[in-house]
Structures are given as C-alpha cells and as structure tokens.
C-alpha cells in the first residue's frame, strides 16, 4: 500500500469536530505561559514537550486544565484562536468548526462581550492572513450543569457572533443525562443555530437516541456506541445524520480499547456518513493529517477514498452552499492532479 501521508498533507480539508483550548499546541502554550510567568506550565521547549507527551487520560485532563488556567484575558483568547488557525493552515485545513466553550472563560472573569470580540477578531484575521475560515460551535460543558447551559445559550443567542453556526454539548456523559439540556437547545435552534452535541462516546446508544430526539442533533459528536444498536445505525444512515469520528481521541479516552476494534469500518459498512476529526489534537499527540492516515488504514482506502472522506466533511459542514462547492472542487482538482 503506497504511503498516503504526502497526499493527505496536501489535501485541502475541513474539520468539524475540534476543540478550542484542546487545540493549543506546545508552541501556543509556550506563548501563553510567557504572558503569565506565575503559571506552573514550563516555557522551556524541552520540558514543555515532555509535559505534552500523552501518557493517559488523567494526564490529558491535567494538561487541559493547566492550559485553561493560561486563558485569563481577552488577549489570551485572541492569541490562542489565531494561533490555532495557524496550526490548521500548516495542515491545509481550509475550514473548521471550532468548538468553543465560552462558559470556561466567562466563569473565570473574562466579560462575555470581550470574549466574543476576541474570537471574532481572530476569525477575521485568520481568514485574511492564513486563508483558514473559522466558524464556532458554542458548547455547554455538561459537567458544569444547567447554569452553564443557560449562560452558554444566553451568550450564543444574545451576543450572536457572526461566526457562530452551531450549539453543542460536551463533557462527561455518565451521570449527565442529555434530555435536561433540551430547553437550551430548543432556544438555540429557534435562534437559527445547528445542533451538534457529543453523544455515545462513553455511554451506550440510548444517549445518541436522546441526542436525536431531545436535542434534535443534526450531527453526532463521536457516536462510537452507535454500532451496538443496528436500529440506530440504520436510522443514522437513512436520515444521513453524520458521525464526527476522532479515532485517536477514542483510544485516549478509552471509549474504544484499540484502533483495531474501532467501529469506524462498521459505521461505513452500515451506510453511515462519517467525517474524520482530531478533537483535542496536540493533547492526544495527533493532528488531522494523522487521523486521516489512521482512517485510511482502518477503511483500507486509496487516495481517492481519502479524498471522498474529505468531501464528506465539506458536504455536512455548515458552510454556505457556494463555499461547499468551491472547496469540494478544490479537493477534486487536487486529487486529479495527484493521481495523474
Ligand atoms: Zn469533542
């Protein structure tokens, strides 16, 4: 099998499931840590690389929280967002729906309007300077309960930044039933936002059914347990409800034991629409290009098959129709040239 890495690296891509703070690479964290010398995060590149080497899920949480602690003012938010786009540009990611959790910042004292202005500034600059189009999914950190749901929905609908396209729900699923968030999703949907909750990553297929019926999910974040329920798989396939798959993340969080046991192939064989994503890439020691390489291996794909996966993400994104057409055409012409 030929090495697909160079093809994947040059392939124009869209990413639909990737988190804002979870995308902070060691380079970005070093810049943030330099702004806040009292933080325990090392700034020395070697110590930082070690700090970032993925060990286990508990270590991921530790790294994640220490990065959250570095986001203290609007300038930190702007810097993080713009630099995340720079890392995306290096991978030829042209469009990304970035999952942002405003509650983590407003709870820490950054005013909501300043937070929104910072991400919007970064979005406009990233598009102009780097050719990366960012859109936002504002997500409820489920573990923070209904207060966070109310605050997230309020910021989304009252401040309604131009780049905002969707409304999400993350955090632990066990002990955090999805139906309680229904009223907040109802209001966000009424305001014109798309519904994209995480579901069925660490719990069974019922959580995915709940996300579909109670939260009116249009795409499912992860949905790894869908393959335990043939009726659900058939429903997702029939209604073309995409699954946002992030293989390395699923191993890191132990949602799936090994890559060999990953349900990606079963999802595709059942006719489900899947997209490939990186979730919290530097913290899981991965990037989107690596996730495409893994997907190619699990699905036994050639270059054309990989390009088709990339086109899935474009098709089920919340881009304008004309932009979808343009990016899909770019993928086609790149693939044609590469296979010639
Ligand atoms: Zn996620």
Boltz pocket constraint, residues with backbone or C-beta under 6 A from the ligand:
constraints:
  - pocket:
      binder: B
      contacts: [[A, 17], [A, 19], [A, 170], [A, 198], [A, 221], [A, 279]]
      max_distance: 6.0
